[in-house]
Amino acid sequence: MDIKPKDVAISFPFPYQPYSIQEDFMAALYRVLESGKIGIFESPTGTGKSLSLICGALTWLKDFEEKKKREESEALAGANKEMNRNERTPDTFVHRSVEQLTSSLEPDWITQFVQKKEERDMVDRLKEEQIKRKKREARLEEIRHNVQLKYAAKRKRNEDDETERLLKLSKQMLASDSLETSDPLEQGEEELILAEYESDEEKKKGHGLEEEDEDDFEEDHVTKIYYCSRTHSQLAQFVHEVQKSPFGKDTRLISLGSRQNLCVNDEVRNLGAVQLINDRCTEMQKNKHEKSEEPEGKKKKGDSRAVCPFYSYEQMQLLRDEALVEVKDIEQLVTLGKGMKACPYYGSRFAIPPAQVVVLPYQMLLHDSTRKASGIKLKDQVVIIDEAHNLIDTITCIYSSQVNGSQLCQAYSQLLQYMERYRKRLKAKNLMYVKQILFVLERFACVLGGDIKQNPNFQMISEAGTKLQSINDFLFQSQIDNINLFKVQRYCVKSMISRKMFGFVERYGGTAAVTTNKESQKMAGFHSFLQGLNHKASGEAIADARPEEVFENVQPRMASPLMLIEGFLSALTSTNQDGRVIINRQGTVGMSSLKFLLLNPAVHFAEVLKECRSVIIAGGTMQPVSDFKQQLLLAAGVGKERVAEFSCGHVIPPENILPIVICSGPSNQQLEFTYQKRDLPEMMDETGRILVNLCNVVPGGLVCFFASYEYEKQVFGHWERTGLLKRLALKKKIFQEPKRANQVEQVLAEYSKCIKRCIQAGGIQTGALLFSVVGGKMSEGINFSDDLGRCIVMVGMPYPNIKSPELQEKMSYLDKTMPKTDGQLPGKILIENLCMKAVNQSIGRAIRHRGDYASIVLLDNRYSRPAIYKKLPEWIRSSTQIKTAFGPAFASIRKSVQVLSEQN
């Protein structure tokens, strides 16, 4: 259903006079949120999409809150009036005896009593909500204006930190000798032992009442907007837009992130791997809870379990309050956490219930267990997913998993050694689960054709190849169909066994490293104490040396392979029809792999759609939208009437863009870059001649996209042999997209400098020519605005590899589960949509603001086909010219470039 934005006449606060398309966007957004629908919104880059989302959504939220307050006040006033009237009326019902009440045949008395009770309960609830809201607003207002309160809290923090530091150092000195004499385990080894494990069922039996009590004290979540995007830089940019908007001063916004981004404990941050940081943080938090719950007399002498000094409930509450007073991005939140000695990771989560806007990355919202662990509750809330053109791929990747033979063998070896060393100290349930995991690993290696106990790199595979199986067939072949993987996977998460394994391997990975650690640990406490006194006297701060600075040439610490296997086990608990297992046997067991492929992303997106009041899927280029509707929305059970679409044009004048399809080259060679024809010398020659002609008339930068790195390399080699590359270099300096991500910025900087230098010099060279790859480093997220991209050339159509087993399985799944569209099978539509999404993302790099202009050249006859042509974005399709011959096409480009260059 298309939205008619003009039906909603709302005044939207905006930092400047909005474009008409922005007004349409905000009105359409307001209507979707008000009616509780699912909206697919497309607004090209450069049209102010972020501000439109902010002002449209927050205008609705403010109106919704005011409406709710008004309705509560009216309901409260009406209920109080009714109760007062009833109090003046004699109530003969309450004077009746129990016998009379139970034997009465008059249901009106019972109805009247129930109604009165419901009215009293409603009044109590409304009063309670008003009190909570007023307390929250008063608290934030107090923090906003009471500077003395902030300084007093800061002084108290400094005093507490100093006291805690001295106590900690003294405990280290006292504990250094007692650990070796009183405990047969080595120092620090106690925390490697798996704690006694209780399943969820056992915990419910023993602690059911306590869990209910905890839920009673949980803070209520106000109606809010969850805004998520792909990267932290995009989220930070969104927060900055909120700060500049009319809502920047009075919006309670909190930014969420991973521990890797928010942790302020250097000891934990230096672990490097995300999973290690997560596990270490969780372990330190658990240690703090266990120590606080232990009676003073039962605490172990010289307890070496580490706790995080930043995990202080009082300080995190203060951080939460200050974060809500003023809009802050991730970096500002980290700075605040360091200054307050409070954990931003947990402090930001405390801010979720009262926040009006929660900003978070894709994975945190889309991954079910991460969402729940973060305290995110979607019931009756609004979710905005920005930059959502790759939403299906994102969900698929989040829930897919892969392990190779080397990781299986390594995990088995480590876990076996761990079990043998601590067998006498492990409880029976821990031993049972460890043995089950060892058996599963052994069977997985057998499926790959190897022996888990042998070196995987020397075990040759007799029958190489790729095989796809359903989950049930894979479990049956592995002979683990009698093991409850749900319980095993839950055990891995709850026991943190992979974290224990990492600590075990880190300690006993090498004899020299173990000896060094022992010696350094013996004197660590005393030396730290003396250094602390010296630095305290001189007023200097102590900076703990990073491990990388102490030990040279040390390999970066990697997560335990068991962590990766946990992800694979979790994937195997999916429903049989929703995924496939890919068994890839290549060369040796070590090179072979097992991969879980998710086929049905809707199964994981369904809960988001079901819980939320409204979901907005937005992006600069959302076409073609049929994938979103079929694979994510309709497949999740959403009715067609609940789905609304909105697409707006660009803010640039129509004449500022010239999209043109060229069907044949200068020598009348038809351009059709199919897999069979693209390698022909005449096809590559024709492409080169077209670029030479374009370089002669296009000023500044020209960006040319190829379908793959391999084809780009092949064309370059051919042009070098024919001398065509030299002809191109005469007009424009040639740059190539690097394969390494860390070289992209350098190449872009040199490309930009070259263009500016050539334009200013006015010599033979008119700019630069940049060769890129569709789906590469520069086809997404890079802006070729102004002179950086006066012409974008797309060579051929970047269809995905049709021979890929994964793609074939996905096509087969869609053909079986989805209906045909206009007589076409869903699998074929998928291939076309994947191709056109990649094209649309690449050609959208050119126009980035109202005054920009560029030509978009599509080199392939197939772009003129109606089925392909209609999948271009509307703002491009409406201006597209189709030229069967090169002469008229080149004339149109030359004229457009000349006119626009003179005007600008």
Helices and strands as residue ranges (DSSP letters): G 5-7, H 20-35, E 38-42, H 49-88, G 92-95, H 98-103, H 107-145, H 147-182, G 189-192, H 200-216, E 225-229, H 232-244, E 253-255, H 259-262, H 266-269, H 274-293, G 296-298, H 313-325, H 330-340, H 344-350, E 357-361, H 362-366, H 368-373, E 382-385, G 388-390, H 391-398, E 401-404, H 405-422, G 423-425, H 428-447, G 456-458, E 465-470, H 471-478, H 485-495, H 497-508, H 511-538, H 547-550, H 561-571, G 576-578, E 579-585, E 593-598, H 602-611, E 614-619, H 626-627, I 628-633, G 634-636, G 640-642, E 643-647, G 654-656, E 657-662, H 681-697, E 700-706, H 709-722, H 724-731, E 732-736, G 741-743, H 744-761, E 767-773, G 786-789, E 791-795, H 805-817, H 826-843, E 854-859, G 861-864, H 866-869, H 874-877, E 881-883, H 886-903
